[in-house]
Amino acid sequence: MSHEPAERRDGRAPGVETIAVAYLTAAGGDAGLALRRAIADALADLGEAERRTRQRDRLISRGYVRAGPIGRGDWP
């Protein structure tokens, strides 16, 4: 697995090198600080993704309970 390209293959989002340089620049060249910030941001994004997944699962569950299962033969 290579992390060398500056841009992702699909061209839609910055690649690893671009992100690393941005964090390093923002940290004033302090690699340790840049790494800690990148990890903190990644953990925050992961937490947000997990929160959204739980919220989606709750909404799906509520919808199923309210509507009941589809195809029970209740239709005329």
Protein Blocks (a to p, Z undefined) as FASTA:
>chain_A
ZZkbfbdfklpaccfklmmmmmmmmnnopaklmmmmmmmmmmmmmmmmmmmmmmmmmmmm
mmmmmnopehklpaZZ
